[in-house]
């Protein structure tokens, strides 16, 4: 049994005439009659009572028609859903990023003039970012690290300064008086799911000779609470410090300056909405880069 047989059966039942149904389906009446006969044999039930030039559904035929109507109703509903999903996908701007801080400001600015735009933003590691770009599951990416791949165009986007934040009891001292001292106990705080960023900061601690004793990991929500309470040492983008009005060390020896990148697959012709957003982000960071610098 297949959908074509069900379609033929439903058409005959709707017209209650093999002749009219055959004309509607653009097939011969004998071919249609044979199709229905084969269906009856397969089901081992009689679907129609044939009386001279008239036909009518048997009781089992009525039951079968009810089920067939449900099947085609579900198919129509599924088609509508898939079409809606396709239209939504075409309207959605798909961005992947190493951190949502790279996308939140430009998206907020963009939606002031484009309130109806739909975004899908995922935070991923660099390896997954490459895979998503190559499979074109994402339109473009903003990443903490440069993407090295022959089929991906990766461009410098902007530079951000990352600064040291300390507990308030150290505000009265110069960082050099305590930051390099092994005897001064220091907990450093990290967001648990940003493994690549965390390792980058740890490497910088080692390079700068900063002595630490323990690393603590929390989720995004707790991190935002803890950094405002200033119970730990941590490194934060200076824009985050300004947003939460968190004091930070201005010693240039403790500053981390990091290049941020924007990437897309070379042969991926971005749809108009995504291309507009891509160019908007380029312009946004060119215009407001100093907001992310000391």
C-alpha positions as CSV (number, residue, x, y, z in Angstrom):
1,X,0.0,0.0,0.0
2,X,1.3,3.5,-0.9
3,X,0.1,7.0,-0.9
4,X,-0.9,6.9,-4.6
5,X,-3.3,4.0,-3.9
6,X,-4.8,6.0,-1.0
7,X,-5.1,9.1,-3.1
8,X,-7.0,7.1,-5.8
9,X,-9.2,5.5,-3.2
10,X,-10.1,8.8,-1.7
11,X,-10.8,10.4,-5.0
12,X,-13.2,7.6,-6.0
13,X,-14.9,7.9,-2.6
14,X,-15.2,11.7,-2.9
15,X,-16.8,11.5,-6.4
16,X,-18.6,8.2,-5.8
17,X,-17.9,7.5,-9.4
18,X,-15.0,5.6,-11.1
19,X,-15.6,7.6,-14.3
20,X,-15.5,11.0,-12.7
21,X,-12.6,10.1,-10.5
22,X,-10.6,8.7,-13.5
23,X,-11.2,11.9,-15.4
24,X,-10.1,14.0,-12.4
25,X,-6.9,11.9,-12.0
26,X,-6.2,11.9,-15.8
27,X,-6.0,8.0,-15.9
28,X,-8.2,5.5,-17.6
29,X,-11.1,4.0,-15.8
30,X,-9.9,0.4,-16.2
31,X,-6.5,1.4,-14.7
32,X,-8.3,3.1,-11.7
33,X,-10.6,0.1,-11.2
34,X,-7.7,-2.3,-11.2
35,X,-5.8,-0.1,-8.6
36,X,-8.8,-0.2,-6.3
37,X,-9.3,-3.9,-6.8
38,X,-5.6,-4.5,-5.9
39,X,-6.0,-2.4,-2.8
40,X,-9.1,-4.4,-1.7
41,X,-7.1,-7.6,-2.2
42,X,-4.2,-6.3,-0.2
43,X,-6.5,-5.2,2.7
44,X,-8.6,-8.3,2.3
45,X,-11.7,-6.2,2.6
46,X,-14.3,-4.9,0.2
47,X,-14.2,-1.1,0.0
48,X,-17.1,-0.4,-2.5
49,X,-20.4,-2.0,-3.3
50,X,-20.9,-1.8,-7.0
51,X,-24.6,-1.6,-8.1
52,X,-25.1,-1.2,-11.8
53,X,-23.7,2.2,-12.7
54,X,-23.5,3.3,-9.0
55,X,-21.1,2.7,-6.2
56,X,-21.2,3.2,-2.5
57,X,-18.8,2.6,0.4
58,X,-19.1,-0.5,2.5
59,X,-19.0,-0.1,6.2
60,X,-15.3,-1.1,6.2
61,X,-14.9,1.4,3.3
62,X,-16.2,4.2,5.5
63,X,-13.8,3.2,8.3
64,X,-10.9,3.1,5.8
65,X,-11.9,6.5,4.3
66,X,-11.9,8.1,7.8
67,X,-8.4,6.9,8.4
68,X,-7.2,8.0,4.9
69,X,-8.6,11.5,5.5
70,X,-6.7,11.6,8.7
71,X,-3.5,10.5,6.9
72,X,-3.8,13.2,4.2
73,X,-4.8,15.8,6.8
74,X,-1.7,15.0,8.8
75,X,0.4,15.2,5.6
76,X,-1.0,18.6,4.8
77,X,-0.4,19.8,8.3
78,X,3.2,18.5,8.2
79,X,3.8,20.3,4.8
80,X,2.5,23.5,6.3
81,X,4.8,23.1,9.3
82,X,7.8,22.3,7.1
83,X,7.1,25.3,4.9
84,X,6.8,27.6,7.9
85,X,10.1,26.2,9.3
86,X,11.8,26.8,5.9
87,X,10.5,30.4,5.9
88,X,11.7,30.8,9.5
89,X,15.1,29.4,8.6
90,X,15.4,31.9,5.7
91,X,14.4,34.7,8.0
92,X,16.7,33.7,10.8
93,X,20.2,35.1,11.2
94,X,22.4,32.2,12.5
95,X,25.5,33.3,14.4
96,X,28.0,31.2,16.4
97,X,30.4,32.7,18.8
98,X,33.0,31.9,21.5
99,X,31.2,34.2,23.9
100,X,27.8,35.9,23.9
101,X,29.5,39.2,24.8
102,X,30.8,39.4,21.2
103,X,27.2,39.4,19.9
104,X,25.0,41.0,22.6
105,X,26.0,44.6,22.0
106,X,25.8,44.7,18.2
107,X,22.5,42.7,18.2
108,X,21.0,45.0,20.7
109,X,22.0,48.0,18.6
110,X,20.8,46.4,15.4
111,X,17.4,45.4,16.6
112,X,16.6,49.0,17.6
113,X,16.1,49.7,13.9
114,X,15.2,46.1,12.9
115,X,12.9,44.9,15.7
116,X,11.4,42.1,13.6
117,X,14.7,40.3,12.9
118,X,15.1,36.7,14.3
119,X,18.4,35.6,15.6
120,X,19.8,32.2,16.5
121,X,23.0,32.5,18.5
122,X,25.1,29.6,19.8
123,X,28.2,29.7,22.1
124,X,30.6,27.0,21.0
125,X,34.3,26.0,21.1
126,X,36.6,26.7,18.1
127,X,36.5,23.2,16.8
128,X,32.7,23.1,16.7
129,X,32.6,26.6,15.2
130,X,34.7,25.3,12.3
131,X,32.3,22.4,11.7
132,X,29.2,24.5,11.8
133,X,30.7,27.0,9.3
134,X,31.8,24.3,7.0
135,X,28.3,22.6,7.1
136,X,26.7,26.0,6.6
137,X,24.6,25.5,9.7
138,X,25.7,29.0,10.7
139,X,26.0,32.1,8.6
140,X,29.1,33.5,10.3
141,X,31.1,33.3,13.6
142,X,32.7,35.7,16.0
143,X,35.5,34.0,17.9
144,X,38.1,34.6,20.6
145,X,40.7,32.7,18.6
146,X,41.7,33.0,14.9
147,X,40.2,30.2,12.8
148,X,42.8,28.6,10.6
149,X,41.1,26.7,7.8
150,X,41.7,26.9,4.0
151,X,38.0,27.1,3.2
152,X,37.1,29.7,5.9
153,X,37.6,33.5,5.6
154,X,38.7,34.8,9.0
155,X,39.2,38.5,9.5
156,X,40.3,40.7,12.4
157,X,37.2,42.3,13.9
158,X,38.3,44.4,16.9
159,X,40.7,44.3,19.9
160,X,39.5,44.1,23.5
161,X,41.3,44.7,26.7
162,X,41.0,42.2,29.5
163,X,41.8,43.5,33.0
164,X,42.5,42.2,36.4
165,X,39.8,42.5,39.0
166,X,40.7,42.0,42.7
167,X,38.8,41.7,46.0
168,X,38.1,45.2,47.5
169,X,40.6,44.7,50.4
170,X,43.4,45.2,47.8
171,X,42.1,48.5,46.4
172,X,44.4,50.5,48.7
173,X,47.5,48.7,47.4
174,X,49.5,48.7,44.2
175,X,49.1,45.4,42.4
176,X,52.9,44.9,42.4
177,X,52.7,44.7,46.2
178,X,50.6,41.6,46.2
179,X,50.0,40.0,42.8
180,X,53.4,38.4,42.4
181,X,53.6,37.3,46.0
182,X,53.2,33.5,46.5
183,X,52.4,34.0,50.2
184,X,49.3,36.1,49.3
185,X,46.5,33.6,48.9
186,X,44.6,34.2,45.6
187,X,41.5,32.4,44.3
188,X,40.9,33.0,40.5
189,X,37.3,32.8,39.2
190,X,36.3,31.4,35.8
191,X,33.1,30.6,33.9
192,X,33.0,26.8,33.8
193,X,32.0,26.3,30.2
194,X,34.5,28.6,28.6
195,X,37.4,26.1,28.6
196,X,39.4,27.7,25.7
197,X,39.2,31.2,27.2
198,X,40.0,29.9,30.7
199,X,43.1,28.1,29.4
200,X,44.2,31.3,27.6
201,X,43.9,33.3,30.9
202,X,45.8,30.7,32.8
203,X,48.6,30.8,30.3
204,X,48.7,34.6,30.7
205,X,48.9,34.3,34.4
206,X,52.0,32.1,34.0
207,X,53.5,34.4,31.4
208,X,53.1,37.4,33.6
209,X,54.4,35.7,36.7
210,X,51.1,36.1,38.6
211,X,51.0,33.8,41.6
212,X,47.7,31.9,42.2
213,X,46.6,29.2,44.6
214,X,43.3,28.0,43.4
215,X,40.8,28.1,40.5
216,X,37.1,28.2,41.0
217,X,34.5,27.5,38.3
218,X,30.9,28.6,38.2
219,X,28.1,29.0,35.6
220,X,27.3,32.3,33.8
221,X,24.6,33.4,36.3
222,X,26.7,32.9,39.4
223,X,29.8,34.4,37.7
224,X,27.9,37.7,37.2
225,X,26.9,37.7,40.8
226,X,30.3,36.8,42.1
227,X,32.2,39.4,40.1
228,X,30.0,42.2,41.4
229,X,30.6,40.9,44.9
230,X,34.3,40.9,44.2
231,X,35.1,37.9,46.4
232,X,37.7,36.5,43.9
233,X,40.5,37.5,41.6
234,X,39.5,37.3,38.0
235,X,40.3,38.7,34.5
236,X,37.4,40.5,32.9
237,X,36.9,42.4,29.6
238,X,37.1,46.1,30.5
239,X,33.7,46.6,28.8
240,X,32.2,44.2,31.4
241,X,33.8,46.1,34.2
242,X,32.4,49.4,33.0
243,X,29.0,47.8,32.5
244,X,28.9,46.6,36.1
245,X,30.9,49.5,37.5
246,X,33.6,47.1,38.8
247,X,37.0,48.7,39.7
248,X,40.0,47.1,37.9
249,X,43.8,47.3,37.8
250,X,45.1,49.8,35.3
251,X,48.7,48.6,35.5
252,X,49.8,48.0,31.9
253,X,51.9,45.0,33.0
254,X,48.8,43.2,34.0
255,X,46.7,44.1,30.9
256,X,45.8,41.5,28.4
257,X,45.0,42.8,24.9
258,X,43.3,40.2,22.7
259,X,42.3,40.3,19.0
260,X,38.7,39.1,18.2
261,X,37.8,37.6,14.8
262,X,34.9,37.3,12.5
263,X,34.7,34.3,10.1
264,X,32.5,32.8,7.4
265,X,32.8,30.0,4.9
266,X,34.5,31.4,1.7
267,X,31.9,30.0,-0.8
268,X,28.9,30.7,1.4
269,X,26.8,33.3,-0.2
270,X,25.1,34.9,2.8
271,X,21.4,35.6,2.5
272,X,20.5,39.3,2.4
273,X,19.6,39.5,6.1
274,X,22.7,37.7,7.3
275,X,24.9,39.8,5.0
276,X,23.4,43.0,6.3
277,X,24.0,41.8,9.9
278,X,27.6,40.7,9.0
279,X,28.4,44.2,7.6
280,X,26.6,45.9,10.5
281,X,28.9,44.1,13.0
282,X,32.0,45.1,11.1
283,X,30.9,48.7,11.1
284,X,29.7,48.5,14.8
285,X,33.1,47.4,16.1
286,X,35.0,49.8,13.9
287,X,32.9,52.6,15.3
288,X,32.8,51.5,19.0
289,X,36.1,49.7,19.4
290,X,37.3,52.1,22.1
291,X,34.4,51.0,24.3
292,X,36.3,47.8,24.6
293,X,39.7,49.3,25.3
294,X,41.2,51.0,28.3
